[in-house]
Amino acid sequence: MWRFDKRILAQFDFFSIILIIPLVLTSNWLINEAVPMLAQKQTAYVGVAFITFIFIFLLPIRRMSWLIPLVYWVNILLLLAVEFFGHARLGAQRWIDIPFINATIQPSEFVKPALILMLAYLINRDPPPINGYNLKSFLKISFFILLPFILIAKEPDLGTALVLLLIGYGVLFFVGVYWKIWATILTTILLFSPIAYKFLLHDYQKTRITDFLSEKPSYHVHQSIIAIGSGGWSGKSKEEATQTQMKFLPIATSDFIFAFLVERTGFLGALAIILVYVMLILHLLSLSVFNTDYYIKVVTISISFMIFIYMGVNISMTIGYAPVVGVPLPMFSYGGSSFLNFIILFAIMQNLISFKYKDSYDARGTKSFV
């Protein structure tokens, strides 16, 4: 008789799910206060993400590892499709229209899990030696990192492109690369940064950097700082949260939702959410450090890096310590693509952890549904 093997669920990482739940609930509460219609959409995104999580969790990812390069290249083709058939908004061509259902997708969001899986696939097939990867192996893996980086930066979406770059090379730094390679890269970056600023950045990107470096913050950041400062120790009631209710705080449900959070819940609420993120990051880091399986090691450290980068940049942006870029607060800011992207990554992680020993279970004569 076919049945689900309970020993598989014994490996399931429930702690990460427990940490994600308060993020989702708090986010939906804030979004509902600001724009109830968006809260309904966000609830629908959560529902779709839950179904997607179950579907991906039950996939035999390890046995289908030969499909990972195909998934990667399909995503590269979608990025190329943006160049020729993309839908432009606010001067950026990042979306593709889906026929018949009046919706769009942002392929750059779904490149992240594809790249992370590709890195896990490549590193698992060719693990680093004791002294780290040599130049040939480093350049081979770098090709798969730089290709989507260039295509996304060209849209232009420098924020997402840099996140991919940092995750990719963060993974390589974590698993090991010969130290002289890193020294050469660091020297090259220092030498060519002025040239990149002058010739590669778009005018609006230079404006964001100029606004960040100027003594007076931009309008968006100024209103965000007012909202954060007015929150005090324990926050303000809904009626007294004037920065959000009177629409002074721009994009309160997405880019500047952290400022909205602090205005409503104060220092204590902000500290609680930051602690949830810190625990999640450290938990994922521990899973990576104490695992010898390169699939689990790469995927968990990638999610940890991504959450750290997104959280750090978003919060720094709202208090004026980073340029304003379109980087959401992970699983907190309004948006379907970003939220679904993180859930897909967690589903992949849970699959790799839970089914790590499945073959040994089957070898002992236990049959299961998956």
Summary of the structure (lengths in Angstrom):
residues: 370
radius of gyration: 21.5
end to end distance: 13.3
largest distance: 70.9
contacts: 1179
relative contact order: 0.16
helix: 69%
strand: 4%
